[in-house]
Amino acid sequence: TALSDIPWAHSSNIILIIDAIKVKDCDEEQIARLYDLLNKTNLRMMLDNVEDARVSLLFELPVYYLRIDGDYYIDRTPAQTSLLSFYASFTKNAKIHLSCKNINELSQVAFINKYSKRIEGDAVMSARLSVNDIQSSLRKK
């Protein structure tokens, strides 16, 4: 069964996550098939692992979300910070949603939050779980 034949694949709430590492070597025909799939469905595309791929993918693909890896920026070198700043600026101007995964320390949250408000990882989930635990305990009283 083709993805475009599945009824739920036509929901704009579903995100098709494409690994930039795997798509960077695709030929024109493969890219055309990806465009065709996205046009036949209402899926939105997230480009993941962009740090290890070429920047031109941002111009070649219909990217709705761009997900960067917080582990890549852990050292916060000037080069890493410049690249992160570029992605933040580019996505803002191109109206692409920037997301960051693997945020596992609170110090990363403060650093990455300057660039992206959508973050994923243990540091975020731990805080969310703590708030949920507090809310649950208040409801029980």
Backbone bond lengths (Angstrom), bond angles and torsions (degrees), N, CA, C in turn:
res aa  C-N    CA-C-N  psi(-1)  N-CA   C-N-CA  omega(-1)  CA-C   N-CA-C  phi
1 T - - - 1.453 - - 1.532 108.71 -
2 A 1.289 116.87 131.91 1.460 121.81 177.82 1.524 109.17 -77.79
3 L 1.313 116.24 146.36 1.460 121.26 179.70 1.524 111.07 -56.45
4 S 1.320 117.14 -37.70 1.469 120.27 -178.56 1.529 112.33 -68.82
5 D 1.344 118.39 -13.93 1.468 122.28 178.67 1.525 113.04 -89.34
6 I 1.315 117.49 -8.47 1.459 121.40 -178.04 1.533 108.86 -88.31
7 P 1.346 118.22 125.07 1.473 120.75 -174.71 1.533 114.40 -54.98
8 W 1.324 118.35 -43.31 1.467 119.35 -176.73 1.517 112.68 -70.00
9 A 1.322 118.11 -14.34 1.462 121.21 179.73 1.525 112.19 -72.11
10 H 1.313 116.72 -5.21 1.466 120.76 -179.83 1.528 111.44 -99.01
11 S 1.307 117.47 15.60 1.459 122.49 179.22 1.521 110.28 -91.57
12 S 1.325 116.82 132.77 1.466 119.90 178.18 1.527 111.08 -74.98
13 N 1.324 116.80 -3.62 1.463 120.61 178.06 1.524 112.43 -86.43
14 I 1.310 117.61 -5.15 1.458 121.39 -177.90 1.526 108.80 -102.20
15 I 1.315 114.91 132.78 1.459 121.52 -177.64 1.520 109.17 -108.90
16 L 1.300 116.25 128.27 1.452 122.73 175.43 1.526 106.87 -92.17
17 I 1.330 116.73 111.36 1.461 121.30 -177.67 1.524 108.58 -90.88
18 I 1.309 115.15 121.11 1.460 122.40 -179.16 1.522 108.26 -111.94
19 D 1.317 116.65 125.48 1.458 121.88 177.90 1.523 109.00 -78.17
20 A 1.322 116.46 117.56 1.469 121.20 -176.96 1.523 111.94 -60.11
21 I 1.308 117.06 -30.31 1.461 120.62 179.93 1.530 110.40 -63.68
22 K 1.337 115.60 -39.08 1.459 119.41 -177.71 1.525 112.88 -80.63
23 V 1.310 117.16 -28.53 1.455 119.78 -176.04 1.528 112.86 -89.44
24 K 1.321 117.33 -14.84 1.468 119.65 -174.88 1.525 113.13 -64.31
25 D 1.324 117.78 -23.49 1.460 120.98 -179.43 1.529 113.24 -102.65
26 C 1.330 116.46 11.05 1.471 119.68 179.57 1.522 110.23 -70.41
27 D 1.317 114.81 147.33 1.464 118.99 176.97 1.536 109.51 -88.23
28 E 1.310 116.71 177.98 1.463 122.32 -176.75 1.527 112.24 -60.57
29 E 1.319 116.82 -38.28 1.463 120.56 -179.88 1.529 110.95 -64.56
30 Q 1.315 116.93 -42.28 1.466 120.51 179.21 1.532 111.07 -66.18
31 I 1.324 116.40 -40.24 1.465 119.98 177.53 1.530 109.41 -64.99
32 A 1.319 117.46 -39.78 1.468 121.43 178.27 1.532 110.66 -61.89
33 R 1.340 117.16 -39.29 1.474 120.60 177.80 1.527 111.03 -65.78
34 L 1.326 117.28 -36.00 1.470 120.84 176.63 1.532 109.80 -64.75
35 Y 1.329 116.97 -46.50 1.467 120.77 176.09 1.527 110.60 -57.86
36 D 1.319 116.32 -42.67 1.453 120.98 -179.94 1.523 111.16 -61.35
37 L 1.320 116.37 -44.92 1.467 120.55 177.85 1.524 110.77 -60.33
38 L 1.320 117.01 -45.79 1.463 120.31 -178.67 1.525 111.33 -66.95
39 N 1.323 117.33 -32.19 1.462 120.91 177.73 1.526 112.03 -73.88
40 K 1.336 117.45 -34.15 1.463 121.37 -179.46 1.531 111.27 -75.19
41 T 1.287 116.40 -26.34 1.461 121.53 -179.53 1.522 107.80 -111.86
42 N 1.294 116.02 -176.25 1.460 120.51 176.62 1.525 109.49 -115.36
43 L 1.332 115.67 24.86 1.454 120.96 -178.97 1.518 110.49 -69.47
44 R 1.312 115.68 150.48 1.456 121.41 174.20 1.519 107.66 -109.51
45 M 1.315 116.08 141.58 1.455 120.44 -174.75 1.518 112.18 -98.97
46 M 1.331 114.91 133.86 1.458 122.11 171.56 1.518 107.48 -111.31
47 L 1.318 116.69 127.28 1.461 121.65 175.61 1.524 107.12 -96.23
48 D 1.317 115.99 120.28 1.464 123.21 -174.49 1.530 109.73 -112.01
49 N 1.325 117.01 156.18 1.470 123.47 177.48 1.519 112.61 59.80
50 V 1.290 116.74 38.80 1.459 121.23 -175.57 1.535 112.45 -69.56
51 E 1.307 118.04 -19.64 1.469 120.73 179.94 1.524 111.91 -62.48
52 D 1.325 116.55 -27.66 1.462 121.08 -177.25 1.528 113.08 -99.03
53 A 1.308 117.18 10.55 1.465 120.94 -178.27 1.527 109.21 -124.88
54 R 1.290 115.20 -179.35 1.464 118.94 -179.87 1.533 110.43 -84.80
55 V 1.305 115.79 143.93 1.459 122.52 -178.47 1.524 111.53 -62.80
56 S 1.317 118.00 -28.62 1.463 121.44 -177.15 1.532 112.57 -60.40
57 L 1.339 117.75 -18.20 1.468 119.72 176.74 1.522 110.90 -58.89
58 L 1.325 116.80 -30.58 1.465 120.53 179.50 1.519 111.76 -64.25
59 F 1.328 116.84 -25.89 1.459 121.36 179.71 1.523 111.46 -93.34
60 E 1.311 116.81 -22.92 1.463 121.70 -174.28 1.523 113.91 -90.91
61 L 1.314 117.04 -21.68 1.460 120.95 -173.74 1.529 111.28 -117.63
62 P 1.324 117.33 152.89 1.467 121.27 178.44 1.541 111.16 -81.67
63 V 1.310 115.73 72.49 1.464 121.81 -174.31 1.532 109.84 -79.49
64 Y 1.327 115.86 127.04 1.467 121.88 175.92 1.528 109.64 -102.95
65 Y 1.337 115.96 -36.68 1.461 123.29 175.57 1.517 108.85 -124.72
66 L 1.296 116.56 143.00 1.460 122.22 172.92 1.519 106.31 -121.73
67 R 1.333 116.33 121.89 1.472 119.25 -179.24 1.522 108.81 -112.08
68 I 1.315 114.73 122.79 1.455 121.42 177.58 1.521 109.16 -104.84
69 D 1.316 115.94 162.99 1.463 122.21 -175.08 1.522 110.08 -104.74
70 G 1.318 116.66 117.27 1.464 121.54 -179.63 1.514 113.16 -60.91
71 D 1.330 117.66 -28.84 1.466 120.31 178.35 1.522 111.66 -61.58
72 Y 1.318 116.78 -31.61 1.459 121.60 -179.18 1.531 111.20 -65.53
73 Y 1.321 117.12 -28.98 1.467 122.16 -175.14 1.521 113.19 -103.29
74 I 1.328 117.25 14.74 1.466 121.64 -173.69 1.528 112.64 -61.97
75 D 1.340 117.24 -33.71 1.471 120.06 -177.90 1.522 112.97 -81.72
76 R 1.317 117.10 -18.92 1.469 123.39 178.37 1.519 112.98 56.02
77 T 1.306 117.03 41.03 1.461 121.01 176.99 1.534 108.37 -68.94
78 P 1.315 118.19 161.46 1.470 119.58 177.69 1.536 112.43 -56.87
79 A 1.329 117.60 -38.49 1.462 120.30 179.27 1.533 110.73 -65.30
80 Q 1.318 117.20 -42.98 1.466 121.01 179.18 1.527 110.86 -64.87
81 T 1.322 115.63 -43.51 1.459 120.13 179.83 1.524 110.81 -64.31
82 S 1.327 117.01 -38.73 1.469 120.85 177.89 1.524 111.26 -64.72
83 L 1.328 116.87 -41.89 1.458 120.58 178.88 1.527 110.50 -64.71
84 L 1.304 116.54 -43.86 1.459 120.89 178.35 1.527 110.59 -62.52
85 S 1.317 116.42 -41.33 1.461 121.15 177.41 1.530 110.75 -62.29
86 F 1.335 116.29 -40.44 1.461 120.58 177.09 1.528 110.39 -60.22
87 Y 1.339 117.04 -49.92 1.466 120.11 -178.95 1.525 111.02 -60.01
88 A 1.327 116.67 -42.04 1.463 120.58 -179.77 1.528 110.80 -63.20
89 S 1.315 116.65 -45.18 1.463 121.12 -179.68 1.529 111.28 -67.14
90 F 1.332 116.40 -45.91 1.461 120.97 -179.22 1.523 110.95 -60.82
91 T 1.339 116.81 -48.63 1.466 119.86 -176.92 1.529 111.21 -65.06
92 K 1.310 116.75 -36.09 1.466 119.77 177.95 1.527 109.93 -63.54
93 N 1.317 117.15 -47.53 1.467 121.21 -178.95 1.522 112.81 -69.03
94 A 1.334 117.40 -32.73 1.461 121.80 -178.90 1.534 112.31 -89.98
95 K 1.338 116.17 1.17 1.474 122.00 -178.19 1.529 111.98 56.92
96 I 1.329 114.36 42.61 1.464 122.93 174.10 1.526 106.80 -104.04
97 H 1.309 116.97 138.92 1.463 121.31 -179.80 1.525 109.40 -82.01
98 L 1.319 116.57 122.84 1.461 122.19 -179.97 1.518 109.78 -94.40
99 S 1.312 115.75 130.70 1.456 122.58 179.72 1.521 108.18 -129.82
100 C 1.315 117.10 153.39 1.459 121.11 179.86 1.522 109.25 -133.41
101 K 1.345 115.43 129.07 1.466 120.75 179.79 1.531 109.65 -106.11
102 N 1.310 115.72 169.99 1.472 123.91 177.64 1.523 113.04 61.17
103 I 1.314 115.85 43.47 1.464 121.18 173.23 1.524 105.55 -95.04
104 N 1.323 115.31 100.98 1.462 120.15 -170.71 1.524 114.08 -113.26
105 E 1.322 118.00 -3.93 1.459 121.51 178.89 1.521 109.17 -129.44
106 L 1.325 116.14 147.72 1.462 119.94 -179.54 1.527 112.00 -61.79
107 S 1.335 118.14 -32.63 1.466 120.14 178.64 1.531 110.55 -64.49
108 Q 1.333 117.04 -32.11 1.464 120.73 176.72 1.525 110.80 -68.49
109 V 1.328 116.74 -35.76 1.461 120.59 -179.21 1.525 109.81 -59.22
110 A 1.326 117.07 -48.78 1.466 120.95 -178.84 1.521 111.04 -62.43
111 F 1.332 117.58 -41.76 1.461 121.65 -178.75 1.527 111.32 -67.74
112 I 1.327 117.17 -51.34 1.466 122.19 -175.89 1.523 111.03 -70.19
113 N 1.327 117.11 -31.73 1.463 120.95 -177.09 1.530 112.01 -61.43
114 K 1.314 117.99 -20.36 1.468 121.09 175.49 1.520 110.44 -66.81
115 Y 1.322 116.48 -25.47 1.456 121.91 -173.29 1.524 113.46 -108.93
116 S 1.314 117.13 -33.44 1.463 121.36 -175.44 1.519 110.16 -142.43
117 K 1.318 116.15 134.52 1.468 121.05 177.19 1.528 111.70 -92.56
118 R 1.333 116.44 -8.75 1.465 121.03 178.38 1.524 107.87 -103.49
119 I 1.323 115.62 105.78 1.454 119.28 -178.17 1.522 110.18 -128.54
120 E 1.336 114.63 148.30 1.457 122.17 -179.30 1.522 108.45 -129.56
121 G 1.319 116.97 144.36 1.456 120.73 175.26 1.511 112.24 147.41
122 D 1.326 115.68 177.95 1.465 121.53 -176.45 1.520 112.61 -61.36
123 A 1.333 118.10 -38.14 1.466 120.16 -178.14 1.523 110.66 -62.80
124 V 1.300 116.99 -35.01 1.459 121.23 179.88 1.522 110.43 -78.93
125 M 1.318 116.11 -46.21 1.461 119.72 -178.84 1.519 111.63 -64.41
126 S 1.319 118.36 -37.65 1.460 121.01 178.45 1.516 110.41 -61.94
127 A 1.321 115.67 -43.52 1.468 119.27 178.72 1.521 110.83 -65.62
128 R 1.334 117.31 -41.69 1.452 120.84 179.53 1.517 110.18 -64.50
129 L 1.335 117.03 -41.57 1.459 120.18 178.54 1.517 110.78 -64.28
130 S 1.332 117.78 -38.85 1.462 120.69 179.30 1.526 110.88 -63.46
131 V 1.315 117.52 -44.01 1.462 121.52 178.29 1.517 109.84 -62.75
132 N 1.337 117.13 -43.52 1.460 120.36 178.36 1.522 111.57 -63.07
133 D 1.336 117.19 -38.69 1.464 121.19 177.73 1.530 110.50 -63.46
134 I 1.320 116.07 -42.18 1.471 120.56 179.11 1.520 110.03 -63.26
135 Q 1.337 116.37 -46.23 1.456 120.34 179.65 1.522 111.23 -61.65
136 S 1.308 116.62 -41.04 1.472 120.80 179.33 1.520 110.56 -64.48
137 S 1.313 117.16 -42.84 1.463 119.30 -178.77 1.522 111.12 -68.49
138 L 1.327 118.07 -32.30 1.474 120.69 177.31 1.525 111.21 -69.50
139 R 1.322 116.16 -36.37 1.472 120.16 179.52 1.531 111.25 -66.48
140 K 1.336 115.98 -31.65 1.475 120.41 -177.40 1.526 111.28 -72.55
141 K 1.334 117.38 -24.21 1.480 120.16 -176.68 1.491 112.95 -77.78
